[in-house]
């Protein structure tokens, strides 16, 4: 997946999580769903951690790509300066 695919995946997953939170709010007042709400809370917490890690990875990969492009530009400038010396 490319960066834009990851961004879309994160957006969709956050949207799904919001729906789950809304459902949990509705059923959390019913005693027969106490265990279900606890389990869902745990699952949502795990997903939230995974989303945060994915977001960090996406940001780090973007930073690395920018650094790589900057390094490439610096290398090109140095190469061009070297060619100018011989002209």
C-alpha positions as CSV (number, residue, x, y, z in Angstrom):
1,X,0.0,0.0,0.0
2,X,1.2,3.5,-0.7
3,X,0.9,6.4,1.7
4,X,-2.5,7.5,0.4
5,X,-3.8,4.0,0.8
6,X,-2.6,4.0,4.4
7,X,-4.2,7.4,5.1
8,X,-7.5,6.2,3.7
9,X,-7.3,2.9,5.7
10,X,-6.7,5.0,8.9
11,X,-9.6,7.2,8.2
12,X,-12.0,4.3,7.5
13,X,-10.8,2.4,10.6
14,X,-11.2,5.5,12.8
15,X,-14.7,5.9,11.4
16,X,-15.6,2.3,12.3
17,X,-14.2,2.8,15.8
18,X,-16.4,5.8,16.3
19,X,-19.4,3.7,15.4
20,X,-18.3,1.0,17.8
21,X,-17.9,3.6,20.6
22,X,-21.4,4.9,19.8
23,X,-22.9,1.3,20.0
24,X,-21.0,0.7,23.3
25,X,-22.4,3.9,24.8
26,X,-25.9,2.6,24.0
27,X,-25.5,-0.8,25.5
28,X,-23.2,0.1,28.4
29,X,-26.2,1.0,30.5
30,X,-27.7,-2.5,30.2
31,X,-26.4,-4.9,32.9
32,X,-26.6,-7.9,30.6
33,X,-24.0,-6.4,28.4
34,X,-21.4,-5.5,31.0
35,X,-19.0,-8.3,29.9
36,X,-19.5,-7.5,26.2
37,X,-18.8,-3.8,26.8
38,X,-15.6,-4.7,28.7
39,X,-14.4,-7.0,25.9
40,X,-15.2,-4.4,23.3
41,X,-13.4,-1.7,25.3
42,X,-10.3,-3.9,25.3
43,X,-10.5,-4.6,21.6
44,X,-11.0,-0.9,20.8
45,X,-8.0,0.0,23.0
46,X,-5.9,-2.5,21.1
47,X,-7.1,-1.1,17.8
48,X,-6.3,2.4,18.9
49,X,-2.8,1.4,19.8
50,X,-2.4,-0.2,16.3
51,X,-3.8,3.0,14.7
52,X,-1.3,5.1,16.6
53,X,1.6,2.9,15.5
54,X,0.4,2.9,11.9
55,X,0.2,6.7,12.0
56,X,3.7,7.0,13.5
57,X,5.0,4.6,10.8
58,X,3.3,6.7,8.1
59,X,4.8,9.9,9.5
60,X,8.3,8.4,9.8
61,X,8.2,7.0,6.2
62,X,7.1,10.5,5.0
63,X,10.0,12.0,6.9
64,X,12.4,9.4,5.5
65,X,11.2,10.1,2.0
66,X,11.6,13.8,2.4
67,X,15.1,13.3,3.8
68,X,16.0,11.0,0.9
69,X,14.8,13.6,-1.6
70,X,16.8,16.3,0.2
71,X,19.9,14.0,0.1
72,X,19.3,13.4,-3.6
73,X,19.1,17.1,-4.3
74,X,22.2,17.8,-2.2
75,X,24.0,15.0,-4.1
76,X,22.9,16.5,-7.4
77,X,24.1,20.0,-6.4
78,X,27.5,18.6,-5.4
79,X,27.7,16.6,-8.6
80,X,26.8,19.7,-10.6
81,X,29.5,21.8,-8.8
82,X,32.0,19.1,-9.6
83,X,31.1,19.3,-13.3
84,X,31.4,23.1,-13.3
85,X,35.0,22.8,-12.0
86,X,36.0,20.8,-15.0
87,X,34.3,23.0,-17.6
